[in-house]
Amino acid sequence: MALRVAIAGSSGRMGRMLIEAVLASADCRLAGALDLPGSASIGQDAGAFLGRSTGVAITASLDEGLAGADVLIDFTRPEGTLAHLAACRARGVAAVIGTTGFTPAQKADLAAFARELPIVFAANMSVGVNVVLRLLDLAARSLSGGYDIEIIEAHHRHKVDAPSGTALAMGETIAKALGQELKDHAVFAREGHTGERKAGTIGFATVRGGDIVGDHTVLFAGTGERIEITHRSNSRANYAEGSLRAARFLVGRAPGLYGMDDVLGLAPGA
């Protein structure tokens, strides 16, 4: 039986990519399409942007959008995502969450929902990015002394949070590998007379412009050499395909907060 998938933020860039991926999948079916009240897309067929008729109308009603869904895929905003999770909990709908910009308190709320629902939550659903995170763990452990670490990320002009969730996940991976807390070592801004770079810090630099989908580079700068680990996204299709892998992973899972390392079998001991 096809996996019945509902999409949040259906008229957005990522929402449309997710709809296209679901419609192209042999084992998934579009069950619902959600958007904000007042959106010009409300009432339209979810496949209209592709010139297709799906029989699923975009709605602001959580009752309508989640009716019959097995899993919700959500790449919206933190406040909206948490409201969607409350509706999922009431209906027993699993969730794949790619939303970024959560505060620590909101992450705690998300974790509370995961005690009652199976949820995959990741800052980046790309298979390639999650492989890069494992490479960064290895690099940080191997280059733990004598190397300065900088994380440079670039995204389109419309992105509202900085640094990106992926850049923060990279920083957290590196800090954990070094036995540190990122919050104690991160440097998010430099301006004016900053003095010499403080040893052991993890620097972040943010670029916003044009239609850049997502570029991330981690630089390990030592004496006489530099090591760069880079991932570039040319399309959101990789995020959509990773999200569908996560949705399939949730079938039959017990409640819990899972990551893409679980989905891809990259978790230690997997």
C-alpha positions as a Python dict, from the first residue, in 0.01 Angstrom:
ca = {
    (1, 'M'): (0, 0, 0),
    (2, 'A'): (131, 346, -88),
    (3, 'L'): (262, 567, 190),
    (4, 'R'): (17, 855, 230),
    (5, 'V'): (209, 1182, 261),
    (6, 'A'): (87, 1530, 356),
    (7, 'I'): (300, 1835, 276),
    (8, 'A'): (314, 2157, 480),
    (9, 'G'): (398, 2486, 312),
    (10, 'S'): (270, 2351, -18),
    (11, 'S'): (303, 2668, -222),
    (12, 'G'): (660, 2742, -113),
    (13, 'R'): (976, 2647, -299),
    (14, 'M'): (1046, 2343, -84),
    (15, 'G'): (680, 2247, -57),
    (16, 'R'): (646, 2231, -433),
    (17, 'M'): (962, 2026, -467),
    (18, 'L'): (826, 1781, -209),
    (19, 'I'): (493, 1754, -393),
    (20, 'E'): (675, 1687, -718),
    (21, 'A'): (885, 1417, -550),
    (22, 'V'): (580, 1248, -398),
    (23, 'L'): (396, 1249, -733),
    (24, 'A'): (701, 1097, -904),
    (25, 'S'): (739, 824, -642),
    (26, 'A'): (612, 473, -707),
    (27, 'D'): (538, 400, -340),
    (28, 'C'): (404, 732, -207),
    (29, 'R'): (72, 909, -255),
    (30, 'L'): (-13, 1273, -191),
    (31, 'A'): (-274, 1273, 86),
    (32, 'G'): (-285, 1639, 186),
    (33, 'A'): (-140, 1982, 114),
    (34, 'L'): (-130, 2256, 378),
    (35, 'D'): (-64, 2628, 353),
    (36, 'L'): (-120, 2943, 556),
    (37, 'P'): (-467, 3098, 575),
    (38, 'G'): (-490, 3376, 321),
    (39, 'S'): (-245, 3216, 79),
    (40, 'A'): (-341, 3270, -285),
    (41, 'S'): (-299, 2895, -336),
    (42, 'I'): (-577, 2791, -97),
    (43, 'G'): (-835, 2587, -287),
    (44, 'Q'): (-609, 2519, -584),
    (45, 'D'): (-509, 2168, -683),
    (46, 'A'): (-172, 2087, -523),
    (47, 'G'): (-36, 1981, -862),
    (48, 'A'): (-151, 2290, -1053),
    (49, 'F'): (201, 2434, -1068),
    (50, 'L'): (301, 2121, -1263),
    (51, 'G'): (-5, 2135, -1485),
    (52, 'R'): (-136, 1821, -1315),
    (53, 'S'): (-457, 1732, -1138),
    (54, 'T'): (-399, 1540, -815),
    (55, 'G'): (-746, 1565, -662),
    (56, 'V'): (-582, 1716, -352),
    (57, 'A'): (-670, 2080, -284),
    (58, 'I'): (-437, 2305, -85),
    (59, 'T'): (-603, 2389, 245),
    (60, 'A'): (-537, 2582, 566),
    (61, 'S'): (-743, 2328, 762),
    (62, 'L'): (-532, 2081, 958),
    (63, 'D'): (-831, 1847, 974),
    (64, 'E'): (-855, 1839, 595),
    (65, 'G'): (-482, 1841, 526),
    (66, 'L'): (-398, 1556, 763),
    (67, 'A'): (-706, 1342, 701),
    (68, 'G'): (-590, 1001, 585),
    (69, 'A'): (-218, 1089, 604),
    (70, 'D'): (42, 850, 742),
    (71, 'V'): (317, 1112, 764),
    (72, 'L'): (355, 1490, 739),
    (73, 'I'): (665, 1646, 582),
    (74, 'D'): (723, 1997, 716),
    (75, 'F'): (982, 2256, 606),
    (76, 'T'): (804, 2568, 732),
    (77, 'R'): (871, 2792, 1036),
    (78, 'P'): (920, 2680, 1398),
    (79, 'E'): (588, 2816, 1528),
    (80, 'G'): (393, 2660, 1243),
    (81, 'T'): (576, 2329, 1272),
    (82, 'L'): (496, 2299, 1643),
    (83, 'A'): (128, 2369, 1573),
    (84, 'H'): (135, 2103, 1302),
    (85, 'L'): (295, 1854, 1541),
    (86, 'A'): (16, 1911, 1793),
    (87, 'A'): (-233, 1825, 1518),
    (88, 'C'): (-26, 1520, 1418),
    (89, 'R'): (-23, 1398, 1779),
    (90, 'A'): (-402, 1423, 1795),
    (91, 'R'): (-432, 1217, 1475),
    (92, 'G'): (-145, 970, 1514),
    (93, 'V'): (40, 1106, 1209),
    (94, 'A'): (419, 1063, 1198),
    (95, 'A'): (633, 1360, 1096),
    (96, 'V'): (948, 1446, 903),
    (97, 'I'): (1073, 1789, 1014),
    (98, 'G'): (1324, 1986, 808),
    (99, 'T'): (1237, 2324, 961),
    (100, 'T'): (1531, 2525, 1093),
    (101, 'G'): (1563, 2818, 1334),
    (102, 'F'): (1422, 2650, 1646),
    (103, 'T'): (1510, 2804, 1980),
    (104, 'P'): (1628, 2569, 2258),
    (105, 'A'): (1281, 2590, 2416),
    (106, 'Q'): (1116, 2501, 2084),
    (107, 'K'): (1353, 2208, 2039),
    (108, 'A'): (1245, 2088, 2383),
    (109, 'D'): (881, 2110, 2272),
    (110, 'L'): (963, 1910, 1960),
    (111, 'A'): (1134, 1644, 2172),
    (112, 'A'): (823, 1626, 2390),
    (113, 'F'): (608, 1552, 2086),
    (114, 'A'): (853, 1274, 1994),
    (115, 'R'): (764, 1092, 2315),
    (116, 'E'): (425, 1029, 2156),
    (117, 'L'): (505, 1033, 1782),
    (118, 'P'): (779, 894, 1559),
    (119, 'I'): (959, 1202, 1425),
    (120, 'V'): (1262, 1242, 1199),
    (121, 'F'): (1418, 1582, 1267),
    (122, 'A'): (1726, 1701, 1081),
    (123, 'A'): (1874, 2036, 988),
    (124, 'N'): (1937, 1897, 642),
    (125, 'M'): (1767, 1600, 475),
    (126, 'S'): (2028, 1565, 201),
    (127, 'V'): (2199, 1226, 194),
    (128, 'G'): (2523, 1396, 89),
    (129, 'V'): (2516, 1645, 375),
    (130, 'N'): (2467, 1370, 629),
    (131, 'V'): (2762, 1178, 488),
    (132, 'V'): (2963, 1502, 516),
    (133, 'L'): (2868, 1523, 885),
    (134, 'R'): (3029, 1184, 940),
    (135, 'L'): (3340, 1302, 753),
    (136, 'L'): (3354, 1609, 975),
    (137, 'D'): (3341, 1392, 1286),
    (138, 'L'): (3642, 1195, 1158),
    (139, 'A'): (3828, 1510, 1053),
    (140, 'A'): (3771, 1687, 1385),
    (141, 'R'): (3895, 1387, 1583),
    (142, 'S'): (4202, 1354, 1361),
    (143, 'L'): (4281, 1727, 1345),
    (144, 'S'): (4210, 1809, 1708),
    (145, 'G'): (4524, 2016, 1759),
    (146, 'G'): (4692, 2287, 1556),
    (147, 'Y'): (4403, 2357, 1317),
    (148, 'D'): (4166, 2653, 1315),
    (149, 'I'): (3809, 2565, 1216),
    (150, 'E'): (3584, 2792, 1011),
    (151, 'I'): (3239, 2716, 869),
    (152, 'I'): (3127, 2920, 567),
    (153, 'E'): (2770, 2894, 437),
    (154, 'A'): (2582, 3063, 152),
    (155, 'H'): (2208, 3068, 77),
    (156, 'H'): (1952, 3257, -129),
    (157, 'R'): (1837, 3607, -41),
    (158, 'H'): (1505, 3484, 101),
    (159, 'K'): (1648, 3271, 385),
    (160, 'V'): (1545, 3421, 718),
    (161, 'D'): (1777, 3250, 969),
    (162, 'A'): (2154, 3262, 1004),
    (163, 'P'): (2374, 3073, 1035),
    (164, 'S'): (2188, 2799, 853),
    (165, 'G'): (2066, 2497, 1044),
    (166, 'T'): (2310, 2286, 844),
    (167, 'A'): (2604, 2507, 939),
    (168, 'L'): (2505, 2481, 1305),
    (169, 'A'): (2472, 2103, 1273),
    (170, 'M'): (2824, 2094, 1128),
    (171, 'G'): (2950, 2302, 1419),
    (172, 'E'): (2775, 2081, 1670),
    (173, 'T'): (2922, 1768, 1508),
    (174, 'I'): (3272, 1913, 1526),
    (175, 'A'): (3232, 2037, 1883),
    (176, 'K'): (3100, 1701, 1998),
    (177, 'A'): (3392, 1521, 1833),
    (178, 'L'): (3626, 1750, 2027),
    (179, 'G'): (3441, 1692, 2354),
    (180, 'Q'): (3306, 2047, 2363),
    (181, 'E'): (2979, 2239, 2364),
    (182, 'L'): (2937, 2452, 2053),
    (183, 'K'): (2787, 2740, 2251),
    (184, 'D'): (3111, 2773, 2445),
    (185, 'H'): (3336, 2792, 2137),
    (186, 'A'): (3131, 2941, 1851),
    (187, 'V'): (3218, 3284, 1707),
    (188, 'F'): (2932, 3416, 1495),
    (189, 'A'): (3052, 3770, 1418),
    (190, 'R'): (3377, 3961, 1372),
    (191, 'E'): (3401, 4334, 1327),
    (192, 'G'): (3652, 4605, 1408),
    (193, 'H'): (3968, 4539, 1605),
    (194, 'T'): (3911, 4179, 1708),
    (195, 'G'): (4263, 4084, 1809),
    (196, 'E'): (4417, 3751, 1721),
    (197, 'R'): (4198, 3451, 1661),
    (198, 'K'): (4136, 3269, 1988),
    (199, 'A'): (4257, 2909, 1976),
    (200, 'G'): (3988, 2643, 1998),
    (201, 'T'): (3708, 2858, 1857),
    (202, 'I'): (3479, 2755, 1573),
    (203, 'G'): (3407, 3047, 1340),
    (204, 'F'): (3099, 3100, 1126),
    (205, 'A'): (3060, 3316, 816),
    (206, 'T'): (2729, 3374, 637),
    (207, 'V'): (2659, 3477, 277),
    (208, 'R'): (2310, 3566, 149),
    (209, 'G'): (2232, 3642, -214),
    (210, 'G'): (2060, 3549, -536),
    (211, 'D'): (1913, 3202, -568),
    (212, 'I'): (2190, 2999, -401),
    (213, 'V'): (2024, 2677, -285),
    (214, 'G'): (2285, 2596, -21),
    (215, 'D'): (2666, 2583, -6),
    (216, 'H'): (2863, 2478, 301),
    (217, 'T'): (3239, 2459, 347),
    (218, 'V'): (3427, 2362, 661),
    (219, 'L'): (3787, 2481, 664),
    (220, 'F'): (4053, 2320, 883),
    (221, 'A'): (4343, 2566, 856),
    (222, 'G'): (4675, 2444, 989),
    (223, 'T'): (5036, 2549, 950),
    (224, 'G'): (5141, 2483, 591),
    (225, 'E'): (4814, 2320, 484),
    (226, 'R'): (4439, 2364, 462),
    (227, 'I'): (4174, 2096, 445),
    (228, 'E'): (3833, 2189, 306),
    (229, 'I'): (3521, 1973, 317),
    (230, 'T'): (3249, 2118, 95),
    (231, 'H'): (2893, 2033, 1),
    (232, 'R'): (2704, 2229, -265),
    (233, 'S'): (2335, 2191, -341),
    (234, 'N'): (2231, 2279, -695),
    (235, 'S'): (1869, 2177, -645),
    (236, 'R'): (1623, 2118, -363),
    (237, 'A'): (1550, 1778, -516),
    (238, 'N'): (1813, 1615, -293),
    (239, 'Y'): (1633, 1746, 16),
    (240, 'A'): (1303, 1613, -116),
    (241, 'E'): (1440, 1267, -191),
    (242, 'G'): (1604, 1250, 151),
    (243, 'S'): (1273, 1352, 309),
    (244, 'L'): (1092, 1066, 135),
    (245, 'R'): (1358, 823, 262),
    (246, 'A'): (1291, 958, 610),
    (247, 'A'): (914, 918, 563),
    (248, 'R'): (959, 555, 456),
    (249, 'F'): (1186, 495, 756),
    (250, 'L'): (908, 600, 994),
    (251, 'V'): (667, 329, 883),
    (252, 'G'): (603, 104, 1183),
    (253, 'R'): (849, 293, 1406),
    (254, 'A'): (791, 346, 1775),
    (255, 'P'): (761, 704, 1903),
    (256, 'G'): (1097, 874, 1925),
    (257, 'L'): (1316, 1150, 1787),
    (258, 'Y'): (1520, 1011, 1499),
    (259, 'G'): (1785, 1175, 1282),
    (260, 'M'): (1903, 1123, 928),
    (261, 'D'): (2192, 918, 1066),
    (262, 'D'): (1927, 669, 1178),
    (263, 'V'): (1751, 683, 841),
    (264, 'L'): (2074, 625, 649),
    (265, 'G'): (2229, 372, 888),
    (266, 'L'): (2511, 610, 975),
    (267, 'A'): (2450, 612, 1351),
    (268, 'P'): (2720, 444, 1563),
    (269, 'G'): (2641, 73, 1591),
    (270, 'A'): (2392, 88, 1301),
}
